[in-house]
């Protein structure tokens, strides 16, 4: 008679456990639900469009944001194969748009068919979620030794061994600070707090790779601000600020 020893039961139990988990694991991997950034290669150059999808089982609905406007899309996801369809109006004529791709983890690739204009390859990645900017909670009145960040500031950012000039115009009301940071890339609204002599500002930087949250902290002394700028996912940089005309 064959005996089920521990040496036999161990591998059998492990195999049964993996089989029990497999459907759930496959389901978790085959999820398109959320926001995506698609890069479509056209004859005139690359185009980036945004895709927002809601998934219900294998059914997909959502919106495709293109230079021609926002288009409702619908389709299916089956075994990692994505099929979406939409209708585009161009110069009064209706054009069928079809997207066929393959979902591989957090990446998407395939082709987009635009009526009789042909098929164009695309790649996609999940859009980075940026928390909506909200006003910091109210702070108690500043003490007698609190510093005031109100005014214009000449700022130097030390990045990668080099220095980048910038400036900021800040307004402090109680412990709340709002203003504008001016860099070679443009103007960016900032908001944060000033507690005693410690400043904390938060803003979002727009880069070719997308929008990145940035936190700027520093301490104020008689010479100005000295602190760190934390760039999410990229590291830290030093910064200094001296007061300009107030």
C-alpha positions as CSV (number, residue, x, y, z in Angstrom):
1,X,0.0,0.0,0.0
2,X,1.3,3.5,-0.9
3,X,1.9,5.7,2.1
4,X,1.4,9.5,2.1
5,X,4.5,10.5,3.9
6,X,5.5,14.1,4.8
7,X,7.9,14.1,1.9
8,X,5.0,13.5,-0.5
9,X,2.3,15.6,1.3
10,X,4.5,18.7,1.5
11,X,4.9,19.2,-2.3
12,X,1.3,18.2,-2.9
13,X,0.0,20.8,-0.4
14,X,2.2,23.5,-1.9
15,X,0.9,22.7,-5.4
16,X,-2.7,22.8,-4.3
17,X,-2.0,26.1,-2.5
18,X,-0.5,27.7,-5.6
19,X,-3.5,26.5,-7.7
20,X,-5.9,28.0,-5.2
21,X,-4.1,31.4,-5.4
22,X,-3.6,31.4,-9.2
23,X,-7.0,32.8,-10.2
24,X,-6.7,35.7,-7.8
25,X,-3.2,36.4,-8.9
26,X,-4.1,36.4,-12.5
27,X,-7.1,38.7,-11.9
28,X,-4.9,41.2,-10.0
29,X,-2.4,41.3,-12.9
30,X,-5.1,41.9,-15.5
31,X,-6.4,45.2,-14.3
32,X,-6.6,48.3,-16.5
33,X,-8.7,50.3,-14.1
34,X,-7.3,53.8,-13.6
35,X,-5.5,56.6,-15.5
36,X,-2.9,55.9,-18.3
37,X,-0.6,58.0,-20.4
38,X,-0.3,56.7,-24.0
39,X,2.4,57.7,-26.4
40,X,1.3,57.2,-30.0
41,X,3.9,57.3,-32.8
42,X,2.5,59.3,-35.8
43,X,4.1,60.2,-39.1
44,X,4.4,63.8,-37.9
45,X,5.9,62.8,-34.6
46,X,4.9,61.4,-31.2
47,X,1.6,62.3,-29.6
48,X,0.7,61.9,-25.9
49,X,-2.9,61.2,-25.0
50,X,-4.6,60.5,-21.6
51,X,-6.8,57.4,-21.1
52,X,-9.1,57.0,-18.0
53,X,-10.6,53.5,-17.6
54,X,-13.2,52.0,-15.3
55,X,-13.1,48.2,-15.4
56,X,-16.1,46.0,-14.4
57,X,-15.1,42.3,-14.9
58,X,-13.8,42.1,-18.5
59,X,-15.8,45.2,-19.6
60,X,-14.1,48.6,-20.0
61,X,-15.5,52.1,-20.2
62,X,-13.8,55.4,-20.0
63,X,-12.5,58.5,-21.7
64,X,-9.7,59.2,-24.1
65,X,-8.4,62.8,-24.1
66,X,-6.9,63.8,-27.5
67,X,-6.0,67.0,-29.3
68,X,-9.5,66.6,-31.0
69,X,-11.2,66.6,-27.6
70,X,-12.4,64.0,-25.0
71,X,-13.9,60.8,-26.5
72,X,-15.9,58.1,-24.7
73,X,-14.4,54.7,-25.2
74,X,-15.7,51.1,-24.5
75,X,-14.2,47.7,-24.9
76,X,-13.0,44.6,-23.2
77,X,-10.0,43.1,-21.4
78,X,-9.5,39.3,-21.8
79,X,-6.4,37.4,-20.9
80,X,-4.4,40.6,-21.0
81,X,-5.7,41.6,-24.5
82,X,-7.2,45.1,-24.5
83,X,-9.7,46.2,-27.2
84,X,-11.2,49.7,-27.1
85,X,-13.3,51.6,-29.6
86,X,-14.4,55.2,-30.1
87,X,-15.9,57.4,-32.7
88,X,-14.1,60.6,-33.9
89,X,-15.6,63.4,-35.8
90,X,-13.1,65.1,-38.2
91,X,-14.3,67.9,-40.5
92,X,-17.9,66.7,-40.0
93,X,-17.1,63.1,-40.9
94,X,-17.3,60.2,-38.5
95,X,-14.1,58.1,-38.1
96,X,-13.9,54.9,-36.2
97,X,-11.0,54.7,-33.8
98,X,-9.8,51.3,-32.5
99,X,-7.2,50.5,-29.9
100,X,-5.7,47.0,-29.6
101,X,-3.0,46.2,-27.1
102,X,-1.5,43.9,-24.6
103,X,-1.4,44.6,-20.9
104,X,1.8,43.5,-19.3
105,X,1.8,44.4,-15.6
106,X,2.0,48.2,-15.4
107,X,2.8,48.5,-19.1
108,X,0.6,48.7,-22.2
109,X,1.5,48.4,-25.9
110,X,-0.2,47.8,-29.2
111,X,-1.6,49.8,-32.2
112,X,-4.2,52.5,-32.7
113,X,-6.3,52.3,-35.9
114,X,-7.7,55.6,-37.1
115,X,-10.2,54.9,-39.8
116,X,-8.7,54.7,-43.2
117,X,-5.6,56.7,-42.1
118,X,-3.8,53.6,-41.0
119,X,-2.5,52.0,-37.8
120,X,0.0,53.5,-35.5
121,X,2.0,51.9,-32.7
122,X,1.6,53.1,-29.1
123,X,3.0,52.4,-25.6
124,X,1.3,53.2,-22.3
125,X,2.1,53.6,-18.7
126,X,0.1,54.3,-15.6
127,X,-0.2,58.1,-14.9
128,X,1.4,59.3,-11.7
129,X,-1.2,60.2,-9.2
130,X,-0.7,63.7,-7.7
131,X,-2.5,64.6,-4.6
132,X,-4.7,67.6,-5.0
133,X,-3.2,70.7,-3.4
134,X,-5.0,71.6,-0.3
135,X,-4.6,74.4,2.2
136,X,-2.5,73.5,5.2
137,X,-4.5,73.3,8.5
138,X,-4.7,76.5,10.5
139,X,-1.9,77.1,12.9
140,X,-1.9,78.9,16.2
141,X,-0.6,82.5,16.2
142,X,3.1,82.7,15.8
143,X,5.2,83.5,18.9
144,X,7.2,86.6,19.5
145,X,10.3,84.9,18.1
146,X,8.6,83.8,14.8
147,X,10.2,85.1,11.6
148,X,8.2,86.5,8.7
149,X,8.7,85.0,5.2
150,X,6.8,87.8,3.4
151,X,8.7,89.4,0.6
152,X,10.9,88.7,-2.4
153,X,13.7,86.2,-2.2
154,X,16.7,85.5,-4.5
155,X,17.1,81.7,-4.5
156,X,20.0,79.5,-5.6
157,X,19.4,75.8,-6.2
158,X,22.4,73.5,-6.1
159,X,21.7,70.6,-8.4
160,X,24.1,68.0,-9.8
161,X,27.2,70.1,-9.0
162,X,25.8,73.2,-10.6
163,X,23.7,76.1,-9.5
164,X,20.4,77.2,-10.8
165,X,19.1,80.8,-10.1
166,X,15.5,81.2,-9.1
167,X,13.4,83.7,-7.1
168,X,10.2,83.6,-5.0
169,X,7.6,86.0,-3.9
170,X,6.0,84.9,-0.6
171,X,3.2,86.2,1.6
172,X,2.8,85.0,5.2
173,X,-0.5,85.3,7.1
174,X,-0.2,83.9,10.6
175,X,1.5,80.5,10.0
176,X,0.3,80.1,6.4
177,X,2.6,80.9,3.5
178,X,1.6,81.3,-0.2
179,X,3.4,82.6,-3.2
180,X,5.1,82.0,-6.5
181,X,8.4,80.3,-7.3
182,X,10.1,81.5,-10.5
183,X,12.6,79.2,-12.2
184,X,14.0,78.9,-15.7
185,X,11.2,76.5,-16.4
186,X,8.5,79.0,-15.5
187,X,6.3,80.2,-12.6
188,X,4.9,77.7,-10.1
189,X,2.4,78.5,-7.3
190,X,3.6,77.3,-3.8
191,X,2.0,77.0,-0.4
192,X,3.0,75.9,3.0
193,X,3.7,76.9,6.5
194,X,6.2,79.0,8.6
195,X,6.6,77.7,12.2
196,X,9.0,79.8,14.1
197,X,11.9,80.1,11.7
198,X,11.2,76.9,9.9
199,X,9.7,77.1,6.4
200,X,8.0,74.3,4.5
201,X,6.7,74.8,1.0
202,X,5.1,72.3,-1.4
203,X,4.5,72.5,-5.1
204,X,4.4,70.4,-8.3
205,X,7.1,70.6,-11.0
206,X,6.2,69.8,-14.6
207,X,8.9,67.8,-16.4
208,X,9.1,65.9,-19.7
209,X,8.5,62.7,-17.5
210,X,5.3,64.2,-16.0
211,X,4.3,66.1,-12.9
212,X,6.5,65.5,-9.8
213,X,5.7,66.6,-6.2
214,X,8.5,68.8,-4.6
215,X,8.9,69.8,-1.0
216,X,11.1,72.7,0.0
217,X,12.2,73.1,3.7
218,X,14.6,75.6,5.2
219,X,15.5,77.6,8.3
220,X,15.7,81.4,8.5
221,X,18.6,83.2,10.1
222,X,20.0,86.7,9.8
223,X,21.6,85.8,6.4
224,X,18.5,84.2,4.9
225,X,17.2,80.7,4.3
226,X,19.2,77.5,4.1
227,X,17.6,74.2,3.5
228,X,16.8,71.1,1.3
229,X,14.6,70.6,-1.7
230,X,13.2,67.1,-1.9
231,X,12.2,66.0,-5.4
232,X,10.0,62.9,-5.2
233,X,11.7,59.9,-6.8
234,X,14.8,61.8,-7.7
235,X,16.5,62.8,-4.4
236,X,17.4,66.0,-2.6
237,X,19.1,69.3,-3.6
238,X,20.5,72.2,-1.4
239,X,19.0,75.7,-1.7
240,X,19.6,79.1,-0.2
241,X,17.6,82.2,-0.2
242,X,18.5,85.9,0.5
243,X,15.9,88.6,0.9
244,X,15.3,91.0,-1.9
245,X,13.2,94.2,-1.9
246,X,10.4,93.8,0.5
